Each structure stands twice: as structure tokens, then as C-alpha cells.
Amino acid sequence: MSDQLKQIGGGRRTIGDFATKLAELTDDVLFEDVWNRTGLAARDRSLVTVAALVTGGDADQLRFHLGRAKENGVTETELVEAITHLAFYAGWPKAMTAITTAKQVFAA
């Protein structure tokens, strides 16, 4: 897993002027530390993160992480399949929201 791309957050870029500490924690702890640990490949972390966001109904964060998942090697087909699978565990409305979000992200 040492050959994977370093994961970099965008907290400072997106919210740094408004929520300095949250941006710092996003970039320095979540991405610099947690996302770059060697226990899971970035691809696997992305799939787990997408699943958590679908389950939580977090469409805004899901938009970003669907793109990140693709960058980390998860295919659109795999993401659609994961969302379809989660419909039976997370709930139909959350899966429908997630799949609509994915359709928009993939079309962009």
C-alpha cells in the first residue's frame, strides 16, 4: 500500500476562511493522518467512507467522496452496486438520494 497516492484534504481551501479549526482538523488529522495510514488502501477507505455517507444520508459530503473514490480506483459500476446493496441496509430513501447524487456527480 505504500505506492498509493497521498490523500490530501481541502479543508483550508474550502472553509479555512470561515472555520479555521475545522479546516485544520480536516486537513491535518483526517486526511494527513487517518486517510494516509497503511492499514487500509485508499480505495478501501473510499468505499467504506461512501458506505458510511450513504447510510447517514449525507449527500453533500457524498458528492466529494464519490469523486475521491473514483480517484482512488473505485469504478462507477462498483459505486452504483454498493449503493444498490446499501438500499437494503441503510434504507430505500437514503439509497435513492445517494444514487441521484452519484448520477449527478458522474455526469459532471
URJOUR-V46337 format. One record per residue. N is the residue number from 1. RES is the residue in one letter. PHI is phi in radians with two decimals (* if undefined). OMEGA is omega as a letter, one per 20 degrees, with the letter a starting at -180 (* if undefined). Layout:
N_RES_PHI_OMEGA, N_RES_PHI_OMEGA
This chain:
1_M_*_a, 2_S_-1.25_a, 3_D_-1.60_a, 4_Q_-1.35_r, 5_L_-1.12_r, 6_K_-1.18_r, 7_Q_-1.51_a, 8_I_-2.17_r, 9_G_-1.49_r, 10_G_-2.17_a, 11_G_-1.04_a, 12_R_-1.10_a, 13_R_-1.17_a, 14_T_-1.58_a, 15_I_-2.30_a, 16_G_-1.01_a, 17_D_-1.35_a, 18_F_-1.96_a, 19_A_-2.33_a, 20_T_-0.97_a, 21_K_-1.17_r, 22_L_-1.09_r, 23_A_-1.10_r, 24_E_-1.08_r, 25_L_-1.13_r, 26_T_-1.04_a, 27_D_-1.30_a, 28_D_-1.50_a, 29_V_-1.75_a, 30_L_-1.10_a, 31_F_-1.52_a, 32_E_-1.06_a, 33_D_-1.68_a, 34_V_-1.10_a, 35_W_-1.16_a, 36_N_-1.76_r, 37_R_-1.16_a, 38_T_-1.60_a, 39_G_-1.20_r, 40_L_-2.35_r, 41_A_-1.22_r, 42_A_-0.99_r, 43_R_-1.04_r, 44_D_-1.19_r, 45_R_-1.05_r, 46_S_-1.10_a, 47_L_-1.12_r, 48_V_-1.11_a, 49_T_-1.12_r, 50_V_-1.04_r, 51_A_-1.06_r, 52_A_-1.11_a, 53_L_-1.22_r, 54_V_-1.08_a, 55_T_-1.07_r, 56_G_-1.45_a, 57_G_1.27_a, 58_D_-1.64_a, 59_A_-1.08_a, 60_D_-1.11_r, 61_Q_-1.24_r, 62_L_-1.07_r, 63_R_-0.95_r, 64_F_-1.10_a, 65_H_-1.31_r, 66_L_-1.15_r, 67_G_-1.13_r, 68_R_-1.10_r, 69_A_-1.07_r, 70_K_-1.10_r, 71_E_-1.05_a, 72_N_-1.59_r, 73_G_1.73_r, 74_V_-1.45_a, 75_T_-1.44_r, 76_E_-1.04_r, 77_T_-1.05_r, 78_E_-1.15_r, 79_L_-1.17_r, 80_V_-1.09_r, 81_E_-1.11_r, 82_A_-1.09_r, 83_I_-1.12_r, 84_T_-1.06_r, 85_H_-1.07_a, 86_L_-1.21_r, 87_A_-0.96_a, 88_F_-1.51_r, 89_Y_-1.96_a, 90_A_-1.66_a, 91_G_2.04_a, 92_W_-1.05_a, 93_P_-1.04_r, 94_K_-1.16_r, 95_A_-1.16_r, 96_M_-1.15_r, 97_T_-1.10_a, 98_A_-1.12_a, 99_I_-1.23_r, 100_T_-1.15_r, 101_T_-1.09_r, 102_A_-1.08_r, 103_K_-1.04_r, 104_Q_-1.14_a, 105_V_-1.10_a, 106_F_-1.23_r, 107_A_-1.34_a, 108_A_-1.31_*
